[in-house]
Amino acid sequence: MSATGGRALASPLANHIEGLLSAKRAMGYSYEFEEYELRRFDELCRLRGLAYATIDRELAMAWAEPRPSESEGYRCQRVSFVRQLALYMVGQGIDCYVPRGFSTGRRRVPYVPTRAEVEDLIAAAEAWAPRNPSLAWMAHEYPMAFRLMWCCGLRLGEVAHMRREDAELDVGVLTVRHSKGDKDRLVYVADDLAGACRSYWRAMVEALGLEPEWLFPGKFGRGHVCKTTFDAKFRQFWEETPAAARTDRRPTPHCLRHAFVVERINSWAREGADVDAMMPYLSKYLGHAGPRETFYYYHQAMDAISIVRELDSVCSRVVPGVVDDV
C-alpha cells in the first residue's frame, strides 16, 4: 500500500514502480501525480496479462493511446512517466522498450482569466458544499487554495504540498520547498491575504479538532489534497461561471499563476513603475529562471495588449492585431 493510500500494485512491474518512486522521493521530488498515473499503468499491465517484468513496444503504445477528451499535453506527460520507469528498469539491467519523448509540436496559448472571471470562480468555490456533512470543513479549502494561487502566483503543486510548518501565517511568509528545478524560495503574502489564511486555519483546526500536518489536508485530515482533486474541482467551479458559456477554451489551475503575472505587471505599468527594473524581483518571487520566462507568461494574455495600447500612443504601429486561435 502506498503512502498516498492507493491500492496495492498488482502487476509484475510493481517492485520496479515502487523502486522508481522511492528513488525520486529520495531526491526530494514528491512524485505524487506521477504515482497516480503509474498506478493506472500498473492496472493496464494487469488487465493485459503481463507475465514478465518488462515493457515492450506494444504495451507502451497501448498506454500512449489518447483518452477521450484528453489534451495532447496531458497525454505526453503521462507517457513521459512510463519513459522514466523504462529508463529506471534499463538501469537495473532489464531489457525494456523506452518510449520516445513525445512533443506537442507547439505550445497551446493558455486562457488567462480576467480578475472578474477569477472572482466568479472563487465565488463558485465558496458556494460549494460536500455531499457528506462530515466533510463540510473541506469547503474552506478550495477557495483558499485558489486565492493563494491567484494572489501569490503559486503553482498548483506548491499549494497542494504546502506543509503547515512552512506557512508562517502570523508574519505572512510561505516557504516553498523542492519546487520546479528542486528549488526552495520564500513567498511573501499581503496582509489582507495573510489574515484570510489565519481565519481559514482557525476554522480548519476547530472543525477537525487537531492541527493537520498539511495546509490543505485531505479527507478526514489525513495526507493532503492531491493535485488531481484540485484540478477536477477547478473545472467544476469554472463550469459554473458565466465565462464558461462565452468561450470553449478552458483555463486550468495554472492559469491563475498567469493571471497573477498579468495583474502585477499591469499594476506597475499603470503606476508608472519601471517594469524592466521590477521584473527580476517578480521572476525570483515566482521561482523562474529569469525575467524572460516571466515575460512569456505576460505576452500570452489579451489584457497585456490592452494595457500596452492604453499606455503607448504609438503601439498601433508596433503591436500587431491579435488573431484568434482557430
N, C-alpha and C positions, 0 to 999 in steps of 0.2 A: 504494500500500500504506500502510495506516495505521500509526501509531506503536505501536498495540496489536497489530499482527500480523494483522489481519483481511484477508480477500480484497479485491481492488480493487473499488471501486464501479463498477457497470456500467450504471446507468440514466441517462436524460437529466438527472436531478436530482443526479448525482454532484458536480459543481462547487459546487452550492449547499449540499449537505450538508457538504462539506469546508470551505466558507466559513463556515458556521454553527459548526462545530467549532472552527475557528481563532479566530473572534470570541469564543466563550465561553471558550476557554482563555486568550486574551489578557487576559480579565477576571479570571483566577485560578481558574476552575472546571475541575475535572478532566474532566467530561463523558464519562466512560468508559462508564457504564451507558447513557447517552443514545446514545452512538455505537453500542453493541451493538444497540439497538433500531432506530436509524436505518439501520443496515446491513440489518436484516431488512426494513425498509420499502423500501429500495432494491431488494432482491431481489423483493419483491412487485411493484414498478413494472416491473421487467424481465420477470417472468413474465406480467404483464398486457399486455405490449407497448406500454408508454407511449412515445408518439412525440415528445412535446414536453415541455420543461421547465416543467411547470405541475402544480398539484394541483387536481383538480376534486372535486365533492361525492361522486361515485360512488367515486372512489379513496379518499377519506377515510373513507367509510362502510365500504368493504371492509376497510380497516385497523382500524376500530373494532369489527369483528365479534369477539365473545368467543371466546377459545380454550378448548379442553377443560381443565377443572379450574383455570381462571384466576380469580383473585379479581377483584371489581369494582374494587377499589383499584388493582390492577396494571394492569388494562385502562385505567382513567382516566389513569394515569401515562404509559403509552406513547402514548396519544392526545395527551397534552399535549406530547410531544416533537415530534410531527408538526405540532402547532399552532405551536410555536416555529419550525419550519422554514418553515411557510407565512408567518408574520409576517416572518421574515427575507427571504423572497423578495418579499413585497409591498414591503418597504423598498427592494428593489433595482429596483422598478418593474415587477414581474411580476404579472400578474393571477392570483390564486390564491383558492381556497376556503379559508377559515380555520375549522377545526373549533371548535365552541364549547367552552368549558371544562366538561368533564363533572364531575359531582359524584356521590359515592356516596350522597348523601342523609343518611346518618348514620354516625358513626364506629363501627366494629366494636370492641367491647371486646376488648383483647388478652388472650391467655392468658399469664399471668405464672407461669413455673415456680418451684417451691419450691427451696430450697437442695439438698434431696436429689435432685430431678429434674435440676438443673444438674450436680450431681456425677456422676449417671448418664450424662448427655450427654457430659461431658468424658471419663469412663472409656471410653465407646464410641469417642470420637475417638482416645484413646490406644491402643486395641486395633487400630485400623485400620492397614493397610499397603498401599501401592500395588502393583498387579499387576506393574509394571515395576520390577525390582530397582534399576535405575539411578536411580530417583526415590525411593528409600527415605527420603531426608532430608526429603521433604515430609510424612512422618508426624509430624514435630515441629511443623509449622506450625499445624494446626487446633486442637489442644488449647491451644496457647499463645495463639492469637488469641481463642478463646472465653473463656479465663481473663481476658484483658485487658478484654474487653467486660463481663464479669460483675463483675470486681473494681474496675474504674475507670469503669464506665458509659459506655464509648466507643461511638460509633456505628459501624456496620459499615464505612462509607466511610472513617472516620477511621483504623480499623485497617488496612484494605486499602491506603490511600495513605500510610502512615507510612514516611518515609524513615529510613534508619539514622542519618543525621546529626542527626535530630530526636529520637532516642531516647537520652538520656543515661543509660545503664544503670548507670553507676558511682554516680550520685547519685540515681537513681530519679525522673527527670523526663522527661516526654514533651511535646513541642511539637506541638500540633495546629494545622495551617495551613489556611486557606481552608475552614473547615467551614461549617455551615449559617449563612446570612447573611453569608458571606465573612468570618468572624471567626476570629482566632487566639486560642489560650489555652494555658496550662500545665496539665498534669495530673500530680499527684504520685502516685507509686507506692509502696505499702507495702514495707517492707524485704524481707519474705519473697518477695513477687511480683517485686521487682526482682532478687533473687537467682536466681529461676527464669528470668527473662528473660536474665540473663547466661549461665546454663548453656545455655539454648536457643541463644543466639547462638554460643557456642563450638562447639556441636555442628554448627550450620549452616556455619560457616566451615571446620571440619575436613572436613565431608562434601563441600563444594563446592570447597575449595581456593582460595577467594578471599573478599573482603569484598563481599557484594552491596550494591547501592545502596539496596534496599528492605528493611525489617524482615521482610517476608513475601514473599520472591522467588518468581516464577512458575517454570514448568517450565524446567529447565536453567539456572536462575539468572538468566533474562532477564525484565525487567519485574517486575511484582508480581502476586500472586494477585488476580484480579478479584472484585468483589462477587458476581457471579452464581455463581462457583465456591464461594465461602464459603457462600452461601445453599443451594446444592444439597447440599453436604456436611453442613450443619446439618440439613437434612431427613433425609438418610440416617442420620445418627447418632441423631436423635430417634426414628426408627422402630425403633431397636434398644434403646430404653429401656423399662422396664416401664410408664412413664406413657403411652406411645403406645397401649397396649392398653386403657387405662382411660378415654380421652376421645377424641372425634372432633375436638376443637379442637386445632389445631396451632400451636405458637409459631413465631416467626421469629427470626433473629439479633437483631433489635431488641428482642425481649422480654428479652434478657439485660440490656439497659440499664434496663428497667422493674424487673427483679429486683434490680439494684444499688440503685435508689432505695428500694425496699421494705425491703431488708436494712438499709440505712443508717438510715432513719427509725425502723424497729423497734428497732434497737440503741440509738438515742438515747432513745426512749421508755422502754425497759426500764431504762436507766441513770438515768432521771430528769432528762435534759437538757432545756433549754428549746428545743423543736423549732422554735418560731416564730423564735427568735433565730438558730438554726443554718441555717434554710432559705436565706437569701441567699447563704451560703457554698457550700452544695450547688448552688444554682442557677448560680453562677459556675463552679463546678467542671465542671458538665455542659455549659456553654455555652448555657444557657437565657436567654431574655429577662428572666425574673423568676421569683420563687418560685411564682407561680400556675401557670405551666407545669409546674413540678416537682411541685406538689401533684396536678396532673392525673394524672401517672404513678402516684402513690401511691393515689389513691382508686379506681383501676381494680382493685386487687388484693384477692383474698379474704384474704390474710394481713393486710392493713391492718385489716379488720373484726375479726379475732381479737385483734389487739393492742389495739384500742380497747376491746373488751369486757373484756379482761383488766385494763386499767388504769383504766377508768371504770365505777364502780359504778352509775351512772345511765344508761349508754349505751343500755340496752334501751328507754328512753323517747324517745331522740333519734336513734338509728340504726335505720332500718327494716330488716326482714328482706331478704335478698338473694334475688331471683327469678332462676332460671337463664334464660339467653337461649335461646329456642326458635325 
